[in-house]
């Protein structure tokens, strides 16, 4: 449960980055970003596999470039579900999911390194120096 909440928080923070960087992606506030993170997770889990399977021939012919359109469609579909989250324009449709993916990957690796560093520090034995 904590992992899902942390994933949603990371997605929401990445969406705020997308809101700043990409014109055409607008978020009203942080709660809208949190709800959009949940909606993106649901759409990516339920709709995207079906769309990817149906678009497999076109994706094969375009050497994978059509997956940008599938990602953009899922991103736009999630924006329809959440008030306060809008995606308008071709640039936002195509580049929004790319920047979202980059931001999420960066934040996930950052927090994973922090957790790994804390786990290593907690597991490593401390050296005691004795004075004689």
Secondary structure, DSSP 8 states (H G I E B T S, - for coil): -HHHHHHHHHHHHHHHHHHHHSTTEEE-SHHHHHHHHHHHHHHHHHTHHHHHHHTHHHHHHTTTTHHHHHHHHHHHHHHHHSTTEEE-SHHHHHHHHHHHHHHHHHHHHHHHHHHHHHHHHHHS--------
